[in-house]
Amino acid sequence: MNITQDLDIWTLILHASLVVKVVLGLLLAVSFMSWMFIFQKVFTIRRAHRQTEEFEKEFWSGKDMNALYQGAVNNRHTIGSLERIFESGFREFAKLRGQRAETSDVVDSARRAMRATFQREMDFLERHLAFLASTGSVSPYVGLFGTVWGIMHAFRNLANVQQATLAQVAPGIAEALVATAIGLFAAIPAVVAYNRYAHEVDRLANRFQSFMEEFSNILHRQAVK
């Protein structure tokens, strides 16, 4: 086998030491999972933005809030995050208002109900972002560990050779560097996706919080009537 064949990527992987193979397998598995979560988050965040836009347009169009609430209750499994926040706040408001509670207590209770729903919805939107962040930060070091181990293995094999040549050194070094390459392949998309999705989730969180404040003011005006 000549040196060109020895440096073929699949040949390098097949001839790598057991530790390097384990590292490569781990990195490939992590890369596959990160790509799966990346595509999932694409659809999740797009849907969240679309549902938020649709509900805000409907809410601020002047539609009766009781009708909005009934629509949310009847379609609880398909509504978006913002509509769930509205539904929880209005439900609490209607319950306490019927009990003739103090205005401040009614609004505060509705705000707490919306805050609890907001936290649950944010947990859902942020799901798997921590995995992408960990993949982006840890994968290069895992790949580097595989590279260091592979180079140590290559030099141990050269210890029994009286005169080392490029043909003897290159394949061992190259197979070790494959681990670093795979580590970067796993890390770079994860970092880019994490930064992008974290920004989008923050935008949604700001919209939700703004809506909760504005809706709380509306509920306060409703309560004092």
N, C-alpha and C positions, 0 to 999 in steps of 0.2 A: 504494500500500500504506500502511495507516495504522499508527500506532505500536503498537497492540495486536497486529497481525499480525507486525510486525517483532520483537516480543518473544516470539513463539512459539519454544519450545525448538528445534524442528527447523529453523525458519527461521534462528535464530541460528547453529546449527551449520553449515548450508549456506553461509551468508554469512561465516563466519569466515575469517581469513587461513590460508594454507597451514600456517604453523608451528603455529597453534592447532589446526588439524585433525589434524596429526601428533601433537601432545600428547594430544588427546582420544582418538585411535585407540590410542595406546600405553597410556593409562590404562584404556580399556575392555578391551584385551587382558589387561592385568595383573589387572584386576578379575575377568575371566572365569576366568583361571588360579587366582586365589586362592580363588574360590568352588568350583572343581573340587577343589582340594586340601582345602578345608574339609570338603566332603562325604566325601572319601576318608578323612580322618582320623577323622571320626565313626565310620565302620564299623570302621576299623582299631583304634581305641582301645577301642571297645565289645567287639570280639572279643577283644582282649588281656585285658581285665578278666574276661570270661566264662571264657576258657580258664584264666586264672590261678586263679580261684575253683574251677573244676572240678578242676584238678590238685591244688591244696592240700587240697581236701576228700578226694580219693582218697589222697593221700600220707599225710595225718595220720589216716586211718581205720585204719592198721595193715596195709595191704596189703603183701605181700612185695615188696621192692625189686627183686629179679630179675624179677618179673612186670611191675613198672612199667617197668623198663628195656626188656624185650622189647617191651612195648606201644609205647614211644616209638620204638624202632628200626623196628618194623613200620609205623608211621604217621608217619614222619619229616616228610613233606611237609604234614601237616595239624595237627601238634601246635603248642601255643602256645610263647611265649618261655620261660616258666618250666620247662616240660617239656624244652625243648632244653637249658637250663642243667643240669637234673638229669641228662639223658642223657649230656652231655659229661663231667660230673664223675664219674658212676658208671662210665662206660666206662674212664676213666683210672685210677680206683681199682681196678677189677677187673683191669686189665692189670698194674699194678704189684704188686698183692697176690699175683698168681700168680707173680711173679718173686722173691718173698720179700724185697722191699725194706724199708728201715727205715720204721717207722710214720710218723715225721715227714715223710719224703720222699714217702710215699704220699699223705698228706693234703695236703701243700703242692702236689704235682703236680695233684691233683684240684681244689684251689682255683684254681690257675692256669688249668686248663682251663675251669672255670666262669666265671672272670673274663673270659677271651677270648670265650666265647660270650655273656656278658652284654654286652660292648662291642658285638658285632655286632648283638645284638637291640636295644640302645638306639639304635644308628645307624639301624636300620630304623624304630623308633617315632618318632624325631626327624626323619625325612626330611620335607622340605618345610616344616618349622617355620621355618627360616631365611628361606625365601622369604616366608612370611607376615609375619615380623618386618620384612624389608626393605620389603615393600609398605606396611606400616603406617607406617613411618618416612619413606619417600622419597616416596610418592604425593602428599601435600599440597604438598611443595616443587615437584614436577613440575607439579602443577596451578597453583601460584602462578607458576611461570615462564610457563606459558601465559597466565595472566591479565595479567601484566606486559607480555608481548609484545603481547597483544591490545589493551591500553589504549594502548600506544605506537603501534600501528597505527591505532587510532581517532583519536588526536590528530594524527597525521600527515595523515590524511584531512581533518581539520577545518582544517588550516593553510591550505588553499586556499579556505575559506569565509569570507566577510566577516563574517557574523553567524550564530553558532551558535545553534541552538534545541534544545529538549529532544528533539524528534523526530529531530534529527540526531545528538545525543550518546548518547541512551539505548541504541539498538541496539548500537553499538560497545562501550560499557561492559558491557552485559548479555552479549554474546557472549564477552567476555573473562572474565567471572565464571563462566561455565559451566565453564571449565577447573578452577577451584578447587572447584566443586561436585562435579565428577566425581572429582577427586582425593580429596576427603573420602569420597565414595561408595566408592571403592576401599580407602581406608585404614581406615575405622572397623571394618568387619567383620573385616578382617585382624588388627587389633590385638586385638579381642575374642576371636577364635578362637585367636590365638597364646597369649594369657594363659591361656585355658581349657585348651588342649591341653598347654601346657608344665607346668601344674599337674598334669594327669592323668598325664603321662609321669613326672614326679617321683614321684608316688604309686606308680606301677608300679616305678620304679627302687628305691624304698625297700623295697617288698615283695620284689623279687628279691634285694636285698642281705641282707635279714633271712633269707630262705630259705637263701642260700648259707652264712651263718654257722651257722645251725642244722643244715644238712645236713653241713657240715664237722665239727661236733661228733659227729654220728651216725657219720660215716665214721671218725673217730678212735676211737670206742668199738668199732666193728666191727674196726678194724685191730689193736687190742691183744688181741682175744680169741684 
